Amino acid sequence: MSSETILDVRDLTVGFDTEQGRLVAVDGVSFCVQKGRALGIVGESGSGKSVTSLSLMRLLPQPAGRIIGGSVLFKGRDLTQIPLAEMRKIRGNGISMVFQEPMTALNPLHRIGRQLAEVIELHTHLSKREIDERCLDLLRKVGIPAPEQRLGEYPHQLSGGMRQRVVIAMALACNPELVICDEPTTALDVTIQAQILELIASLRAELNMAVILITHDLGVIAENCDEVAVMYAGRIVERAPVRELFANPLHAYTRSLLSAIPSADSVRKSRLTTIEGLVPSLAELRPGCRFAPRSGRPYTQADLDERPPFVQVAPDHWVEASRVCVDREVLAAAGIR
């Protein structure tokens, strides 16, 4: 493993222009990813995880979506400032993405081999024979049986698990240094989910590539990531190494997510723990602590109006220092009264 920083995201802010005005979906998000390491981004639906990933690739819906602040440094180069033509050279070559629904990532009108070959043709100068060999090798690498046959088939002829493997093969086609996996197992059954996650982990180890794994499943994070960032309502509320976060969760939202994980020791047919309420819509976001209304703890108007600082409370352990959601002794240790 290398300590070389591949991606450095600083105060990323993303908004959408709507009839209601500009709505901020990602609000001052910062994190780093090192070569060969895996960062997990976890949170409920609507927390801003997918918008963050699309922003890194500059694939926001147009013309409404736009990056309105911050920087995305890939190997020291700010991707928010480069021309779109340069960004196209980086997509698939330096940074690749595995989308959560393979049927939307694959073109139903083209055979698998044609779609794989197109990725390689865009970023390399290989001959047709070398591209064909590369396509076969990629399908073998991701564990697809009878790869010669699959290259001539259409997406609808493959199972969901095999389609997802094809999407992973496309992401790996040009040996990227960073792969973003946006809920890559959402539409798959649990057995195939385990196989896909094991595949991603083995390829990360083999190729020494960095991975950003976006999910709402903390169990997946625990098994596959080195560090985790917990997102809520467009912000990272806690970030720490995986073992540290699971052993010592500090933010009320992180604790709520962990308590909602079903346990094998639970009494049969007992009620599952849930988080009351819903993630607020973009139009309802407040500048202060956004989890306070769902925390079950008393709060004041000032708690909703004043943004808490994001502070380091232990080595590599950061938390949004909300007086509502973080215990007083933790805030005192960080110098916050």
NORKA-V760521 format. One record per helix or strand of 2 or more residues. SS is the DSSP state (alpha for helix, beta for strand). FROM is the first residue (numbers start at 1). TO is the last residue. Records with the same first field share a line. If there is no record, write none. Layout:
# NORKA-V760521
SS = FROM-TO / FROM-TO
This chain:
# NORKA-V760521
beta = 5-18 / 21-34 / 38-42 / 65-74 / 77-78 / 95-98 / 178-182 / 210-215 / 227-232 / 235-241 / 310-314 / 317-320
alpha = 49-56 / 84-90 / 102-105 / 112-123 / 128-141 / 147-150 / 155-157 / 160-172 / 190-207 / 218-224 / 242-247 / 252-259 / 282-284 / 292-294 / 301-305 / 328-333
